[in-house]
Structure formats: structure tokens, C-alpha cells
């Protein structure tokens, strides 16, 4: 049984981490969040100590180490994107490995700096890249690997996940904190595309506003038109009629890849692999962070070239 702490226990994604820690047979000793709406912990670890101040949380972990000889094995990080870098560093300095939500960091040079602290502490940083453990995505990767080596596939990626007005008031609506829409909701899709189709060769942005982004990515083995949005009005009519608020679609050579289900257990699968020593580290995260950094800083070119139909 490994000992865990979690930072960001009141966040949207935290319950998936709490479930993964419990489902893998491990123990949560402490949790931190500036907000105290963490009743969800009763369903998983009611005896874990909870703090709303970082200083008391940090002191508690130190007391557990020196007074109870407790080894802290992992710190799970579910905080706003711009805080990941700092919280990863804290975990490693505490002698624990880090398990961090996507995006690992906001800028490529942050990865280089984290590599130094990994080397200094001997501890490991693991990034949650849950699509890499999704059965349908694994099957697609295997299919591409068995296909013609010189073929470039035509791919369309569409991801619409509606968000209310709260989104723009929260840290997610602040580009300096979230990295913008492509970073916040798209980074794991770009990671998945690079994992399957290789190194990126071209990165063009056609549209980039507060609630949508569209562009073209060319990888070694694929040409990808992509579109992301948090605007409910852009959902397909059929999806809205069914009461759906999220629509995901990936087509490869016109064939739909079904991966809408199976998301509930991906964090648990990710934790299982991390505990075996098979987590996704800094090198795995690098290309997707480079992609979103370029998208964030690119000047949109408008409707020219290979653009996604929804970009209109």
C-alpha cells in the first residue's frame, strides 16, 4: 500500500484521482485545497487529513515523516494549469513522485527545468495522458502501425464540450492561467495524435477566439484538421436533441473512431501503469506542450488552406 497526498481536492477532476487511489488499493493521507467543498472525500478517504492552507499541509507532511516515520510515495496534482509546475516541484522535494493532470506545464522550457529537479531528487514525474490507455485509441495505434509505412492518413478531430458563463470568470477563462482553450481542452488530443502519427511537421491556426479554435496539424503519418469549442450552440443538432453537452469525433480516412465511452476508468488504468513504473514522463509530454504553446502564440490565418469545416 502506497501513501498519497492530493493537491486540488475540490476540483472537477479530483474525484477520478481519489477513485484511482482507492481502486488501486492505496492510501490517501492528506489533501489540500483553498476551497473546502470536499465532501466527496467521505466516499473514498474520510480519515485523510484536509487543509486549506499550503503551509499547514506542507508542515503536516513533514510531521508525518519525522514523527511517524511515514514515507510519502506520491502526490497527485489536480490544481489549475499554471500551478502544476510549482506543485510538481513541491512533491519531488518532499521525496515523492508526482502524478499530474494535463497539461503537465504551460511552456516547453518548463519541461527542461523539471528535468533538472528529477535528476536532482531521483524522483519521477508522471503525466496523466488518459487517451493513451483508451482501448479504442490503442487499437487505432496498432492498426496504423500495421498499415503502409509511407501512407499519410487524412484525419478530422472535432471536440465540442459546452461550458457556461462561469468558465470565463474562472481561471480557465484566463489564458495566463489555463493556456487558453486549445491547451485546456485539447492538449490530450494533440498528445494522442502525436503518439499515433509521429512527430509534428506543420502547425497552422485558422481560428482562435475565447470559445473556439481551429487549425491544421501535419504529422509524419497524418494530415489533421481540428476544431475545438466550448460553445453549446455549435453542438450538432442531433446531439442537442439527445440532451448531450459534449461531442467527440475522430475520423481517419473518413471512418469514425468510436471512443465516446470508456472514460470513467481511464485514470484508474493510468494509476495502475504508474504504480508498475510505466507512467508517461517528461519526454512523453513534450510534443503536446510544444504544439499548444505554438497554437497559443500563433497569429490565426483565417479560412485558407486545409481548414476544418466547422471553422466557417
Phi, psi and omega in degrees: 000125181264150178263129182241152163235157180227136176246123183100041188289343181265000185283170182300319188271347185304319180303329178291326177287318177300316179297318181295320178297316181291315184295335178269007173078031183246180191236133174262120183262332183204150180222150182225137168196142178291339175260145185255018177275072186235035178300339178303334181297334179298333181281346185234304185221074182295340182268359178289141177283142184235140182225148175251357178239129183302319184298319180288324176299312180297317179297320180299317179298322179292321178296320178298324180292311188270331182266331182241006178056036181274135175263122175270115186272319185219147167240122177267132189243113183235032186269172175306149190308318186289348180264352184304313183305309182296318183287329173298315180299318179300316181300313183293322178292336177278359179087016182247156167282154179253141171238111190242138174296161175282153346287146182304311176214177182265335187229147182302323183291339175296328178294318179299318180294321180292330177299326179293318182286330172300313181295320182293320185264339184077010180259167189242144176254125180245133179254134175283108176239074196294336180292338178290346178248009177281127184306319181293324180287322175299318180296321178296316179301316180296322179295317180295319181295331180272350182277184180300131185289337183261008183271137171254121185275147175266121187232137170241130177243126178230126178222113179241121180222104190291141178228146180278186183297334180304328186304318187282340176275332182283175178301335182294333178275358180259110185303325181293340181257324183261336187091358180092174189298319182295323178287314189290318182246354186249345192299323181286337174287319177296322176299314181299318181296317179292324179299323183272317192252002172096200185287145179284140181243335179210142183220106183240134177251127180263317182224138177205102179235189183294334186236007179200156175209146180213149180189192183226129176237132174246124177254175179305326186233019179201149169248121190239122168262129184231151178214131179231143176201153173247014183269117182302324184295343180270354177297143175303145182304320181298323179291318179296321180296332178273001180080014181283145176246356180226140178224122178241137177210130170232123175244137176239117186054039178081355181263126181289133174262114183278113177215028183287334180259179174081012183277341186296331185253006186293328178291320177298317177298320179298316179296320178302317180289321178299316181294338176273356183089015184249029180289167178265117187264201185299316182296323179295325184281339194302309188297319181293326177291321176296319180298310183291330177295318178294318179299317182298325186257001181280152172269117181303138184266356182079190186277079179219141179081211184275086181250153179292140181306323182288348178296339178289000000 
